[in-house]
Amino acid sequence: MVAGQTSCKPQINKALYPEPFCASIFESSYPLIDGFSKLETLIIRCLDAILSKEIATSEKTVFIFSSTKGNIDLLEAASAPAEQTFLWHTANKIAHHYGNQNKPITLSNACVSGIMAQNLGVDLLRSGQYEQAVVFGADLVSAFVLSGFGSFKAMSPEPSKPFDKNRIGINLGEGAGAIILSIHANGFPVKITGTGSGNDANHISGPSRTGEGLSVAVSSALKEAGRTGNDMDYVSAHGTATSYNDEMESLSFNDMGLRNVPLNSMKGYFGHTLGAAGLIETAVLLESMKRQILLPSLGYDEHGVTGDLNMITQIIQTPILRAIKTGSGFGGCNAASVFEI
């Protein structure tokens, strides 16, 4: 990402979608773990990189899974048992693989699933019920998902341009992301100090034109953290490169006092990974805070939204002590998390 490269490539795959599209997709030769689907393999390889046996098997650890569609690609396989497409089944399978005996939690709330899942983890730790939360999310680029976004005329056949004047649509991406929340201080000391969510119920797919639902989520997260927009050093926005989403985000960020805060969207690097987006982008945010570096919003060249935004256009080395991650999704759902060192 520091090199400014995107994994979103123009695709011609009529088995998935009848028209050319641009997306970030793992190669068809991607090796699967025996007994696990592609989605499950991505999750396990992601968790293997961060999860110890001690945390995984602790009775004080809860597994939380976020996804919009899970193993939906298996619907096309007539031989696949129906339960393999159920989100709860995937969560159970992953928790069992790591030897965790607690009942895992599944959260599916459109494209804010990842942020909502990590916020739920914070709530569970604050309640004292658990000491660690393993929060993971994943989604694939499937024919079902492509046809859905295609019906909205929302897909771009070229790399996306979040918040740019010449943006023409979304790039989808597939992948998995995970974070471990803990009440024990270890490793890089970042805390989630505020969480928030809001639903404007504007439309089954379209966001509120004024961004009121996002403003509720951001306002709630900032209030819980005891901060204002001006206190933030960085905003990791949702930024899908669709006309309505980017516009409403800009209006909300202005309303919340974030217009001067450095801001980017990660969608230009690896596309919109749906239920995994909040977690993958949170991982990037945490790495940015650790390295004290701001990454440019890939694809942005000319300002294309009404609200003023301080778009990051080049790599900047600067102190990042407080940051906010936001997300928005179908059904008018919005979520935010405040991070502090």
Beta strands, then each sheet from edge to edge (+ up, - down):
strand 1: 9-11
strand 2: 21-24
strand 3: 61-66
strand 4: 105-107
strand 5: 132-139
strand 6: 172-173
strand 7: 175-182
strand 8: 191-199
strand 9: 234-237
strand 10: 262-265
strand 11: 293-294
strand 12: 310-311
strand 13: 316-317
strand 14: 322-329
strand 15: 333-340
sheet 1: 1+ 2- 6-
sheet 2: 4+ 3+ 5+ 7-
sheet 3: 8+ 15- 14+ 9+ 10+ 12+
sheet 4: 11+ 13-
end
